Amino acid sequence: MPEVFADATAALAQTLAGACGVAVTYRRGETAVEATAWRSYRTGEVDDGTGILVEFESWDWLVPTAALGALGLPRPGDRIEAPDDCTYEVLGPPGRRHFQYSDGAKTLLRIHTKLIATETG
């Protein structure tokens, strides 16, 4: 049965990449790879450990794990350069990890980022 879900997840990822994927450059220092990814925007609140809620906003990028190739898994500080001349830095929401797997087979990554630069400012 797990194979059925893995197959369905792979098919969904393929469909999403074709329907709403964009060509991005995933960069770590001087090393870069080209990938097809799609993004989603979200906001939320997390407790900072003292009972105070901290608001955050995040652009999450869905990227096939294999697309990062020799770079391996995402690291904080990596950058995603989108075709709309926006740059995003890999950074997890406060108190949370900077990426997660979106399927049990670990073939699809959800990478949490913050918009840090645009062509116009």
N, C-alpha and C positions, 0 to 999 in steps of 0.2 A: 504493500500500500504506500509506503513512503516514496517509492519510485513514481507513482502516479502524481503525487504532489510536486515532486522535483520536476517532472516533465511539464506539469501545468505552470509552475513558476518560470521555467525556462521559456515556455511559449508566451507567457504574459510579458516577460522582459523583452523578448524579440518584437512583440507587437508594440509595446510602448516605445522602444527605440526607434521603430519605423514611423510611428505616428507623431511622437512629440520629442524625439531625441534631437540633440544638437551636437555638432562637432565641437569639442572642447580640447584645450591643452591642459593636461595635468602636470604640474611642475613641482619638482623638489630641487631647490638650488638651481644648478645649471642643467640638470637632467629633466627631460620632458618626454611625455608620451601623448599621442593623440588618441582620443576616445570618443565614443558616442555616449552621451549621458542625458538625463532629463532631470529637471529641478522642480522643487515644490517649496513654497514659502510657508512658514509657520511661526506662531508666537506662543509664548507660554509663560508660566511662572514656576519658580522652584524656591523652596525654603533654603535660605543660606546657612542653615544650621543654628541660627539664633532665634528662629521663629519669624524672621522678616522675609517676606516674599520678594524675590528679585525677578523682574520681567526680563524676557529675552526674546530676540527674534533670530531666526535661523533660515538660511537657504539650504535645504537638503538636496543633495545630488545623488541620484541613483546611477550607479556605474557597475557594469559587470566586473567581478573581481579579476578575471583574466585580463581585462583591458589595461590594468596597471602594470602588467608584465613584471620586469625585473625590479621595479620599485617596491613591490610587495604591498603590504597593507598601508593605508593612509597614516600619516603622522601629523600631529599638530604643527602648523606653520607651512605645510604644503599649500600650494595655490592652484586654483582652477580658473583658467582664463576662458571666458565665454565669447561667442562671436559678436555679442552686442557691446563689446569693449568694456565689459565689467570684469573685475577680478575679485575672487572670493578666497578667503583664507580658511583652511581647515581648523576648526575650533569647536569644541563641544559646548553645549549649553552648560551653565554653571553647575558644577558638581556631577556632571555626566560625561560619559565617554564621547570621543569625537567621531566615532563611526559605529555602525552595528551591521550585522548581516540581516538581509531582508528575507532570507529563506534558510531552511534547514540544511540544505546542501552547500551553503556558503558560496553560492555562485553570483550573488548580487549584493553589493554594498550600498548602504545609505550613509553618505558622508555628510556630516554637519559642518556648515561653513557660515562665515559672516562676510557680507559685502564690504570690501575695503577700498575699492577704487572704481571709478568710471572714467571713460574717455573725457567727459566734460567736467570732471571734478571729483 
